[in-house]
Amino acid sequence: MAGSVSRIRRRYEMAAATPVVVVFAALYAWVVRSAGPSSPDLMLWLLVPFAMPALLWLFTSWLLVHHWWAADGARLSTMDAPGRFLAVAVATLPEPRRRWGQAMLGEMVEVRGGWARWRFALSSARAAVSLLLPAGRLGLAVAAGAVVAAAAHLAVGAVLPGFALFAATFAALAVAVAVLAVGRARSGRPPAPLATALVTAAVAGAVVAAAAFLARHPAAPEGLTPARAIFLAVVLAGCLRLAVAPARRSSGGRLAAYLGAGAAVLLAAGQMVAALAGLGGAALFLLLFGPAFAFGGPAFAAAAARRSFAAGVEAGIWTAITVMPLGCALGLLAAARAYAVDGGWTFAGDATTAGFQVGGAILVLAVTAVLGFPFAAMGATAGALHRGGSLQRRGAQ
């Protein structure tokens, strides 16, 4: 029996590690192909910056599976496939409706036969989704998003064509987020109002800063390719979604939100000051090592205070959704100010273009979260164990 459980756990670990390997291998292959004909030495040097974050994320995937297994995984491993499927669907329900889901799990024990259990699981999961996202509100979100997207594309396209695709995508997603968030809200007050307001302001600031940058510099839109525009819109809308409607089963509550958002502000402010002061070495240090402290510190503190790994991970999520839009906005502002002073675009002492600055801001937005979140998982682990807390415990808000 123990051997069977260990094999099931290893399968989950492999399933979590596989996407990490695939994503980083695909990125490495794309960079090598974009670089053109490459010597073995160059390919080896290009491998180094991909191998380090890949190893961090492989360790992070193992940590996440480890803590999930301690909390829920071992119990789920004793279920068959229909039972696990229904248990995952029930876990998505808000607290008042989870009792209904638990009742469905209890009734499933009496269902016999593989096809019968799958029919019961699928019908119950469908009912759970209807409770979570009422069909009328989902349709309203889609319709409102489509109308607003069309209007934004026409309005922005007439003034700033290079920004039209981003505006349409972001407007559609933001409206859908707002409609669904209102439908799921238990009250008009978010769990962490100050942190939510900060993230919302950071997202709005990133949109305004990007629009102003493209409007003032005619060559800048070449850096906002369709893929980058959609990526930026999805990321900013995702930050907004996590801020206004965070997970119902919160362990860290306001503490995790304020610790994470506060650390993000300090990191973004430090990067801004270093850029404006022309401290290239300090800016590079903060870019490479700042995320480790900004993600790991709040995660450790929240996990230690709540004695919960999940609380530390929540703090890391709040750091990510705050620092990404804030860093993007401040990066573009710093680049515009440097251009006003120097009369040219530079990066690491080399001449660049306005489009390169736009692409660089989007790249930094992604790299900060990619490099930082693994340290949140590590900090959460250390914090949960530091106070002797249970890794399975979920503290109250």
N, C-alpha and C positions, 0 to 999 in steps of 0.2 A: 504493500500500500504506500509506504513512504517513498519507494522508488518511483511509483507511478506519479505521485504528487510532485516529486522533483523533476520528472520529465515534463510535466505540464508547465511547471514554472519556467523551465528552460525554453520551452516553446514561446511563452510570452516574452521572455527576454530577447529571443531571436527576432520575434515579430516587432518589438520596439526598436531593435538595433538596425533592422533591414532598411527602413526609410532613411535613417541617418546616412548609411553607407551609400545608398542609391543617390540621394540628393547631392552629397559632397562629391561623389564620383562624377555625376553629370555636370556639376559646376566646373570641376577640374578639366573634364574633357572639353567643355565649351571654351574655357580660357585658353587651353592649348591649341584648339582649332582656330580661335580668333587671332592668336599670336602668329599664325602662319607656320612655315617650315621651322622646326625647332630641333636643336641638338639635344642629345641625352642629358648633358649638363644643365641646359636651360629647363628641360622638363622636370629634372630633379629639384631645381631651385623653385620652380612653380609649385611643386608638390608640397613644399614645407608649409606655406601659409594656409593650405587646405587641410593638411594632416593634423595640425595642432587643434583647431576648433572641432574637427571631426572626432578626435579622441576625447575632447571635453564633452561633446554631445553623446558619444557612446557611453561614457561614464554616467552622464545625466540620465540617459534612457534606462540604465541599470538601476540607478537610484530611484527613479519614479516607479519602476516595476517592483522594486524591493518594498517600498513603502505602501504601494497599492496592494501588494500581496499580503502584507502584514495586516492591513485594514479590511480588505474585502476579497482579495484574490483567492486566498486559501478556501474561503467558503464557496466562492463561485466555481472553483475547480472540482468540487464534489457534484456539481449539477451537470445535467446533459446539455446539449446545444440549445434546445428550445428554452430550457430554464434559464441559462445564462443570457440568452437574448432578451427574455422578458425582464430579468433582473436589471439589465442595463437600461431598458426603457423606463422602468419604474424609478431608477435613480435620477432620471432627468426631471421628474415631477416636483413641483413646489411642495413644501412641507405639509400644508393642509390636505393635499390630495394624495400624498404618498401613502396614507393609511389605506386608501382604496387600492393602490398598487400592491401593497403588502397582502391585502385580502385576495387579490388575483393570484399572487404567488402561492398563497395557502390553498386556493382552490385547484391550482395546477397539480398539486401533489396527488389529487384523486383522478387525474386524467391519465389514461393508459393508452399505449400505442404511439409509435413515432409520429405518424401523420396527424393523429388527433392532438397530440401535444403541440405540434407545430401550428395547427390551425388555431388552437386556443391561444398560443403565444402571440401569433400575428394579429388576431382579432383584439386581444388585450392591448398590444402595443399600439395598434391603430387608434383605439379609444384613448390611450394615454397621450398620443400626439394631438388628438382632437381637444383634449383638456388643456394641453400645453399651448397649442396654437389654434384657436378657433378658426374654422374655415373662412368665416366672413371677414375676420380681421386680417388673415393672411391675404385674402383676395384684395382687401382694401390697401394693404401695404404694397402689393405688386402694382395695382392700378395707380396709386398715388405716386409711387416711385417712377413709373413710366411717364406719367404726365409731367412731373417736375423735371425729369431728365431731358425730355424733349424741349421744354421751355428753357432750361439752363443752357442746352447746346445752342439753341437759336440766339438767345440773348448774349451769351458770352462769345459765341462765334462771330457775332457782328462786330464786337469790340476787340477781342483778343483771340483770333482763330487758333493759335497754338495751345490755348488753355481750354478749349471747348470740350474735348474728350474727357479730360480730368473733371471738369465742372459737371458734365452730365452724369458721369459714373458716380462721383462723390455725392451729388445731390440725390440721385436715386437711392443709394445705399443709406444715406443719412435719414431720408424721409421714411424708408422702410424700418430702420432702427427705431425712430421715434414712434411710429404707429404700433409696432410690436411691443416696445417697452411700456407704452401707456396701457396696452392690453394686459400685460403681465404684472403691472405694478400693484402692490398691495396698498400703497399709499402714495401720495404725491411727493414724499420726501425720500431722497436716496439714502442708502445706509451710511455713506460718508460724504456729506454734502460739500464740504470744502475741497476734498480731493476730487470729487466729481466736477466741481466748478473749475478747478485748476486744469484738469485734462480737457474739458470742453473749451476753455480759453486757449489752451495750447494748440488744439486742433484748429480752432478758428484762426489763431495767429499764423499757423503754418500755411493755411489756405490763402490768407491775405498776403503774407510775405511772398509766396510763390507767384501770385497774380501780379503784385507790384514789381517783382524782379523781372518777370517776362515783359511787362508793359514798358519798363524803363530801358530795357536792353534788347534791341530788335533781334540780335543773334541768339538770345537765350532759349527761345522755343526749340531750337535744334537739339537741345539736351533733354527735352521732355518728349521722348519718343512715345508712340502709342503704348508699348509694353510698360514703360516707366510710368506713364500717366495713370494707367489702370492699376498698377501695383501701388502707387502712392495713394490713390483714391481708396483702394481696399484696405490698406494699412490704417489710414486716418479714420475711416469709417469703423474699422474694427476696434480701434482705441476708444472711439466714442461709444460703441456698443458695450464694451466691457466696463466703461466708467458709469454709464447711466443705468445699466441693468446687470450688475455683477451676479455671481453665482448665489443661489439661494442658500446653499449649505456652506455658509462662510464660517471659517474658524478664526480668522484674524480680525474680522470686523473693522472698526475705524482705526484701530492701532496699526494694522498691516497697511491700510490705505494711506494713512498719513506718514508712516515711516517710508514707504516706497516712494510716494510722490515727493516728499521732502528731499530724499536722497537724489532723485532725478533732477530737481531744481538746482541743487548744489553742483551736480556734475555738469549740467548744461551751462550754468553760470560760470563755472571754472573754465570750460572750453571757450566760452565767449570772451572772457577777460584775456585769456592767453592769446586768442586770435587777434583781438583788438590791440593788444600791447606788442604784437609782433614777436611773441615768445614761441617760436616754432617748436623748440624742444619740449616745452611744457605742454603745448597743444598735442604733440605726438604722444607724449607720456599719458596724458589724460585719455586720448583716444584708445590707446592700447591697454592701459591698466586701470583707468577710471571705472569702467564697467564692473570690474571685479569687486571694487569697494562699494559702488553705488547699488549693486544687486546683492552682493553677499552680506554686507552689513545689515541692512534692514531685514533681510530674510532671517539672519541669525537672531536679531533682537526680537522679532515677532514670534519666531518659533520658540525661543527661550521663555518669553513672557507668557505665551499661551500653552507652552509644552506640547506643541503640535507641529508636525512637519508641514501639514496643509497650510497653516497660518503663515509659515515662512515662504511657501510657494506663492501665496496670495500677495505678500509684500513684493516679491519679485515681479509679479504680473503688473502691479501698480507702478513699479519703477519703469517697466518697459513701456506701458501705455502713456506714461507722462514724458519720459525722456525722448521718445521717438519724434512726436510732433514738435516738442519744444526745441530739441536739437536741430531739427530741420529748419524751423523758423529762424532761430538765432544764427545758424550757419549761413543762410542766405543774406541775412542782415549784415553779418560780419564781412561777407564777400563783397556786398555792395559798398560798404564803407571803405574797405581796402581799395576798391577800384576808384572811389572818389578821391582818395588821398594820393594813390600812386599813378592813376591814369592808365592802368593796365591790369590784366588778369594774370595772377601767378599762383602756382602751387608748388611747394617745396623748392622755391627758387627758380622754377621753370615757367616760361610763358604759356598760358592756356587761353581758353575762350570762355565767354559767358555760358555757353552750352555745357562746357565741362564743369563749371561751378554748379549748375543745376543737377547734373548727373552725380557729381560728388556728394551733394547734400543728400540725395536719395540713397546713395551707397552708404554713407555714414549712418543714416537712419536705420538701415537694415543691419549693418555690421555691429552697431552698438548693442542691439538686442541679441544678436547671434553670439557675440562674445560674452555678454553679461549674464544671460539667463542660466547657463550651467553653474555659475557661482551662486545664484539664488538657491538652486537645489542643494548645493554643498553647504551653504550657510544654514539652510533650513534643517538639514540633517544634523549639523553640529549643534544648532540651537535646541532642537528637540531632545537631543541626548545630554546636553550640558546641564539642564535642570532636572535630569532624571525623569523626564516626561515620557509618556507612552507615545510611540509613533502612530498608534491607532486612534488616539484621542482627538476628538474634534471639539474644541472649546466653544462656549457660547459667545455670541457677539457682545 
